[in-house]
Amino acid sequence: MGAVLDGHAEVPKGTGRRNYDSACAAAGQLGLMSLYETLFAQCDVATSQLLVTEFDFRTPERRRHLRYTTSTMLKLGVVPILNENDAVSGNEGYEADGMFSDNDGLAALVAEQMNAKMLILLTDVEGVYNKHPDEEGAKIFHTFDPNRHELMIGEKSAGGRGGMGAKIRAASRAVSGGVPSVVIASGLNPYSIERIVCGERVGTMFCANPGLYEDSDDEEDADDMIVRQAEMARVGGRALCALDSEERAGILRKVAEALLAKSPEITVANERDIKAAKANNIAPALLNRLKLTKDKIKVLAEGITSLADGEEPLSKCNSRLEVQEGLVLKQITSPIGVLLIVFESRPDSLPQIASLAIRSGNGLLLKGGKEAEHSNACLHRIIVDAVAEGSKGRVPRDCIGLVTSRAAVGELLKLDHLIDLVIPRGSGSLVNHIKVNYPSACNAAETILIHKALLEEGAGTCSQVVRALHSAGVTVLGGPRAVDLGVVGGDKISPGFKTEYGDLTVSLEIVDSVEAALDHIQRFGSSHTETIVTEDQDVAKMFLETVDSACVFHNASTRFSDGYRFGLGAEVGVSTGRIHARGPVGVEGLLTTKWVLRSHGETAHTVGKKDPYSLKPMDLEAGAW
């Protein structure tokens, strides 16, 4: 139907639906294929067009020709785009004796003929639901069993012959024809196909033995548990807000004490994760991030204690205004609500994030990497026990929930009415003396730009820098100019300036000027942290004022970009965005504001008539109101 719709703009209205649609299909095919060709060309992929009718599937000989042509295209790396030849087929759909009546049916036939391992049918909803997706109580079937599931089919799309009913029939037909699995998923999500191929539970799957994969009661219970966790996190957040500053600070001190007292228990759990990670040949950089040592736990406890001793973040007055005599308006800080933090395999993130949520009065849901499963579970238990003890039972342990279900993140992201903010936390001195310090950290240097003037021999030369890096065990990979100029060997070529290595590897390039360096940063930088090493104060000033990153330094290591070193006590992560919070995100980054107005019974009508609005700024500290 795509070609028909495309042709409506080209062909004047005629008489007869069938003849008109056929003419539109003929006119629209050029535009449709031009669009496909343009889009695939952006990925350097060649395409071909195969227009078929039901007669191409009627005889073994024609089916054999179709299989041969399609297979040949695939072997040559050309993507075959199959479509019904609406210009000559005259197919208006749903013909009782037809081989297929829409593109879903055609897709099922082609998958069957090509012995495909999987067929993916894309639609405008997440999958097959028990009722219309917009209705209350609508639930997706992750595995469809026609003998077990009942559903109500809505109307088909206005622009095509198919609809969800057609997709279900096509999926069932493909499975009956020998296709191992068919998935109906959202075509509006650009990652649907990738996620399906990677084995994630996306959309609705059809298969020959749905009983082996169908949604079990345990899975349904798990979905309900996720909702309950989010609900309890909101309840817990409100309980935290009901405490005064010193009470919340007291909870944090209990958390810090518990971490230190139970550090042997934590390290034992961490060793289980380390052992499993090594057995699975996890990358060294990830292994470094996974490790929890006694010293790391001590630093965590110190950071949490520092946070407890810090200034109270809630109800802090940002502005105070006399609207009119006796009518005072002020803006104060308040919690965001319920936070969902999805973090990588860094168990030391969990205590930091939890402590920030407690201090800021937010409910919290945590989803950590599976590699840190035992460490996260141990830390979570210790922390929520400390919360219950420190609050004398006034704050439920469920104020901080640990999500362990494999498919839980997708379900959590749908809970807009319960979760207010989602934060994914993941990975992103030279000349005379270079020190290497924890290259797995997200604030470790990844790219070094050297001014061309330092190619000359003498003190502080480029060669000195490279030698210092090598002596520190760093692998130096060169950019195009660094390789051409012989600074780095031709066998040590950087894979790209956006590469995040996470180990003792850096990219190195030569630039002509500070302006060229700024252009490079603008093009390839991550907006995380940039630093300049120079004795020229004017150049340093230009760099600090021009670079648009969350953290910009002069003659300082990028490793200073850290919440603990910034005096935040702990951090959720480093934000490279430009809205709300930027750089290391501490407790203030987890707050929003609200307006509070008090009067003696005035209304907008009476105030407007009595006196003009004074709108006089007031001293923030002048009295309670």
N, C-alpha and C positions, 0 to 999 in steps of 0.2 A: 504493500500500500504506500510505501515511501515514495516510489516513482510516480504513482498516481497523484498524490498530494503535491509533489514537486511540480507536476505538469499542469496543475490547475491554474497556476499563474501564467502559463504560456499559451494555453489553448482556450479559445473563446467557447462559451457555453453552446452546446449543440442539443440535438434531440436524441433521447434514448440514453439511459444510464449506462448500459453496457458499452455502446459504441463510444460514448464520451469518455468513460474511464479508460478504455483501451487507447484512445488517442492521447490522453493525458499521460498514460504510462510510457508510451513511445517517446513523448516530448520530455518527460521527466527523468528518463534513465540517464541522459547525458549529465544533467546537473547532479544527480545522486552519485554517480560514479566519480565525477570530478571532485566532489566533497570527500569521498572515501580516499581517492588517490592523494589529495592534498594532505589529509590528516595522517595517513600512513607514511607519506614521504617525509614528514617531520621526524619520523623515527627511522628513516632510511630503509623502509620496508616497501618492496614492490608488491603491487596488487594485480589481480586479474578478475575478469567478470565472467560468470557462467549463468546464463539465463535458461531456465528449464520450465517444462510444463509436466503435467502428470503423465504424458505419453513417454517421457524419458525414463519412467519407472515401470512401465507396463511389461516390457520384455527383458529377458536375461541379457540379450545382446546390448540393448541400450543402457542397461544398468552397468554392464561391464565397461562400456565406453566412458560413462560418467565417472566410475571409480578410477579408471586409468588416467583420465585427464586431471582429476582432482589430486590424485597421488603424485603425478608428475610435477604439478605446480608446487606442491608442498616440498618435494625433494629438491626443487630448484630454489627454495627459499622465497617463493612467491605466495602471497596469501590469496586464496581463491574466495571471492565473494559471490555466493550463490543467491539468486533471487528468482521468484516466479516471473516468467515472461508474460506479464499482464497484457502486453500489447496484442498478443495472439491467443492467449488462453481463454479469455472471456469468463474467467472464474469470478463469480460474485460471492462465493463462499457457501459453506454448509450444504454442498451437494451430496446427496446420499450415496451416489455411486462413485464419487471422486476419490482419488488417491490422497489428496490433501486439499484443504480449503483456506489455508492461511500460512504465514511464515513459520508459525510454531509447528504445524504439521509437516511442513517442508523440512524444517530442521531435524525433526524426529526421523524422517525418511533418510536424509543424508547421513545422519549419525549411524543409523542402522546399516546402511550400505557400505560405509567406510570402516565398519567395525570399531567405532570410536570407543575409547575408554570412559569418556564422560561427555555429557551434553549440558551446557549451561543456557538456560532461557532467562533473559533479562526482562524485567517489567518495571513498573513505577512504584511498587511497594516492596517491603523487605522480603516477602515470601508469601506462602499460603497461610491464611488466617482462618480461624473457626467462624468468623463473621467479618463484616466490613472493618478494616483497620481503624477507622475513626470512631467506631462504636465503643462504648464502655465495656470493659471485660474482654476485648479482642485479644487473642493470643496466637502467636505464630506456631505452626507445626514445624519443628526442626527436621523431623522425619515423618513422611506422610504414609499412613497405612489406610488404604481405602476400606478395609474391613473394620477399622476401629474409629476413624475420625469422621465426624460429621461437620459439614461446613455449608455456609450460604454463599453462593456466587453472586457478586454484584454485576452491574451492567458492564458491557465491554467498552473499550476506549472508543471515543468518538471518531478517531482518525483511522481506525483499522478494522479488519474483519474478525480479529481474534478477541482476546479478553482472558481473564483468569481461567475460565472454563476450558477454553481452547488450549491453554498451557498445560493444564492438568491432564487433558486427554492426550496431548502430544507427549508429555512425560511418561504417562502410563504406556502408551504405544511403544515408545523407544525402549523402555525397560522390557516389555514383552518381546521386542525384537532382538534382544541380546545386549543392549547397551547397559553396562554394569551399574551406572548411576547417572541420575539427572538432577540438576539443582536449579530451582527457580529462585532468583535473587533480584535485588534492586539494581537497575541499570543507572540510577541516579548517583550511586556511590562509585566513584572512580576506582576504588580499591577492591570492589566485589570479586572480580575474576581472580586477581592475585591472591586474595585471602582464601578463596575456594580451593585453588590449586595447591596452596600451602597446607591444606587440611583443616582450616578453621571451620567452626560451625557457623556457616553463613547461609541465610535463606532457608529453603525447604528442600530436603533431599528425597528423591524417589529411588527405590532400589528393589531388587527381586525379593529380598528377605528383610522387610522393614522391621520385623520383630527383633532382629539382632542389633538394630541401631535406634529404634524409636525412642521418643522421649519417655524415660522411665519415671516412675513416681518420685525416685530420688532426685532426678534432674528438675522435676517440677517443684519439689520441696526446696531444692537449692535456689531456684528463682524466687520463691516466696521468702526464703531466708535472706536473700540480698535486699529485698524490699524492707524486711524487718530491720536489717542492719542499718539501712539508711534512715528509717524512722527513728530508731533508738539513738542514732548519732545526733539527730536534731533534738531529741529530748535531752540528751546529755549536754549538748551545747547550751541549752537554756538553763540547765542546772549549774553549769559553770558560770554563766552570767549572773546568776543569783548570788554567787559568792562575792565577798569583797576582795580587794586587791591582795591583802595579806593572806587570805585563805587560799587563793589560787597560787600565790607564791609558795605557801607552805606545801601544797601538793607537789610543786616542782622540786622542792628540796627533798621530799620523800622519794621522788623518782630518782634523783641523783644519788641518794643514799642507797637505794635498792640496787641500782646498776653497779655501784662499787662493791656492795656486799655480795652480790651474786655474779660477779665477773667470772669466777671459775665455771659456774653453770653455763654462762653465755659462751665462753670459749670452747667448752665441750660440744655444745650444739653447733657452733661455727665449724669445728673440726669435722663434723659429719658432712657439712656442706662442702668444705674444702676437699675432703676425700672423694665425694661424688663428682665434684667438678673436675678433679684430676683424672678420674676414671673416664670422664666424657671428653677429655682432651680440650678443655676450655682454654681460650686464649690467655696468655700470661697477663695481659693488661686487665682482663676481667677478673682473673684470679686475684690480682693485687687488690682490686676494689672489693672483693668478697671477704678478704681477711679481716678479722676482728681480733686485735691484740689487747693485752692488759693496758698498754699505754693509750691506745685509741679509746678504750672505755673510760679511762681516767680523764682524757680530754673532753669526751662527751659530757661526763658528769660536771666538769668545771664549767663548761658552756651553759649547761642547764641551770647551775647555781647562779651564774652571772645573769642569766635571764630573769631568775627569781628576784635578784637584788636590784634589777633595773626599774626604770620608771613605769608606773602603771599605764598601760596603753589604752584601756577602755574609758569611755566617757570623758576623754580629754577634749577640752573646749578649743575649737579652732577659730571661731568667730562669735561675737556677742553684739547684738544690735537692739537698740531701743526703737521699736516700730512706732510707738507713741507712749506717752507716760503711762506706766503700769503694764505695758505690753512688751515683753522681752522675748526675743528670738535668738537662739544660739545653735550653732552646729557643733556636734560632738562625734567622737569616733565610736564605732560600734562593730561587732563581729559581722563577718560576711554571712555566716550561717553554717552550712555543712560543706566541708571540703572533701574532694576526692583527689588523692595524690597517688599517681601511678609512677612508681620509681623502679629503676633498674636494679641489678644485683649488688646493691650497696647497703648492707644491713645497718651501717652506721647512720644512714639517712632516717631510719625509723624513729629513734629516740629524739633526734633533732626536730623532725616534723611534729611528732606528738607533743613535745614540750611547747612548741610555738602555738599549737592549737589550744592547749590548756591555758597558756598565758593570755591568748587573745579571745578566749571564750567561744571558740568554734567547735562544733562537732566534727568528727574526722573519720573518713574511711580510707584505708591504706591497701594498695595492691602492689606487692613487691614481686621481684623476679623469682622464678621457680628455683633458681640456683641457690637462693638464700632461704629456702623454705624453713629449715630447722632454726636458723638464727633468728629469722623474723618472728616465728611462733614463740620462741623463748623470750625475746625482747618484749613482744606485745603482752605476754602474760605478766611479766615482771612489772611493766608500766601500769597496766590497768589495775593490778593488785595494789600498787602504790597509790593510784588515784582513789580507789575505794577507801584505803586506810587513811590517806591524808585528808580526805573530805569527811571522814567519819560516816561514810555511807550516803552522804547527801548527793554525790555525783555517781551515777551508775557506771559500772565498768564498761558498758556498751557505748560510752561517749566516744570511744576510739574503737572502731571495728577493723578487723583484719580480714580482707576478702581473699579466699583461697581457691574458689571455684575457677576452673580453667577458662570458662566462657563468660565469666562474671563481668568483665569490663564493658562488653557490649550491652549487657542488661542494665548496668549502672548508668551508662550514658543516656539511657532512655528516661531516667527518673528526674526529669527537669523540675518536677514539683517538690522533690526532696533534696536534690543536690544543687548547690548554688555556684560552686566554682570547681572546675577540674584543672589540675596542674600536672602535666606530664613532666617528670624529671628524668633527663637522660644526658648521655654524653654529647659535648662539644669540645749573672750579668756577663755580658759578652766581653770582647776585647782582651783584657788582661787576665780575667779569672772567671771561669764558668763553672757553676755548681749545678748538679742534676738533683732534683728533689721530686720524687713521686710522680713520674711521667704519666701515670694512669689517671691523674686528676684532670677534671675538665678545664682547669685554669693553667695547665702546662702549655708551654710554647709549642706551636705546630709549624710555624713558618718564620724564617729569619730573612729580612731584606737588608742588603748591605749596599751602601753608597759606592758607586764605581771608583771614587777617589781612593778608597781603601784597598784597591787592587795594587797600588804602588807599594814597593818594599819599604819597610821601616816600622817604627813602633805603632802598634794598633792596626796592623794591616789585616786585610781579608784573610790571608793565609794563616795568620796567627789565630784568628777566630776559628777557622776550620780545624786547625791542629788542636786547639783547646777542646772543641766539640768531640773530636775523635778520641782524644786522651780520656775524656769523660765517658767513653763508651757509646757515644751517640752516632747513629747512622745518619749521614748527611746525603739527602737526595736533591739533585740540582734541577732548577728550572731551565728553560731553553737557553737563556743568556749565560747562566752559570756554567752550563755544560759547554757552550760554544767558546767561552773564554778560558776554559780549562780549569776553573775553580773546583769543579766536581767532575769526576770521571764519567765517560760516556755510558758506562754500565750502571750508573747510579742516577737514574732519571726519576724525577718526582712524578707520581701518578696523577697529580693535580693539586692545585693550591687550596681546594676545599676539603682535602683529605684530613680526617682526624685520626691520628695514629694510635694514641693511647699507650705508647711505649717509647723507648729511647730512639726515636726517629724524628727528623725534622726535614722540611723542605727549605731550600736556600735559593735565593735569587738575587741578581744584581740589578739595581735601579740607578737612573741617572740623576735623580734629584728627590728632594722631599716631596715635591708635588707628584712625582711618579709613584712614590711610596703611598701617598694618600689615595691616588687613583687605584692602585693595587688593592689597598684595604677596602675601598668602596666596592670594588668588583668581587673580591674573593673572601672578604672578612666575614666572620660569624656574628658580629656585633656583640661579642662577649667581652673580651679584654684585649687592648692593644697597648704596647709600651714602646717608647723611643729612648735610645741610649745616645746621648749627645751632650757636649759641653756648650753648645751654642744655645743661649737662652731664648733668642728670638725664634729659632727653629722649633725649640721645645714648646714655646708659647703658641705658635701657629699649629703645631701638632695637637696640643691639648684642646685648643678651641675648635679645631676643624673635624677631627675624627668623631664620627657618630657611632660610638659603641657604649655599652653599659658602663664600662670602666676604662679609663684612659690614664696611663701612668708616664712619668718621666724618670728615667734612671732607676726604675724599680722593677722587681720581678713580677711577672704576671701571676705568680702563685699567691700574691697578696690579695688577689680577688677572691675573698672568702668571707663568709658571714662572721666566723669566729674572730678573724683578724680585723674585721671592721667594727668589732665591739658589739655585734648583734646577739652574741651568746650562742645562737644556732641559726641555721638557714634552711628554708624549704628547698632552695636551689638558686640558680642564677638566671634571672629573667633577661632575655635579649630583646624583648618587646619594648614598645614605647608608651604603653598605656598602663596606668594604675601603679605598677611597680617595675623597677628596672635595676639591674645589677643583683647582688646578693639580696635575697628576699628574706627579711627577718619578720618580727612580729607585726611591724607597721604595714608590711605588704599584705597581711591577712586581715586588714581592717577596711571598713568602708565608713561612711558618715551618715548621720541622720539629723534632721532639723527638729528642734524641741521648742515649742512655743507655750508660754504661760501668760495668763491674763487674769483679770478679776471679773470675768463674765462678759467682756466686750464681744460684739459681733462685727463682722466686716462692714455692715450697714451703719451701725452706730459710730464706729471709729471714723469712718469716712465723713460723717456729718458733723461730729463734735469738733475735731481739730484736724488740721493737715497732718499727714504722716511726718513724723520727725526724722525717722531713719537715721538715728545718730549712733555711730559706732561706740561701743562701750569697752572699758578695760576688761580684759579676760579674767583678771583676778579679783575684780571688784565685787565681793560678796558672792553668795551662792547663785544669785540670779541678777 
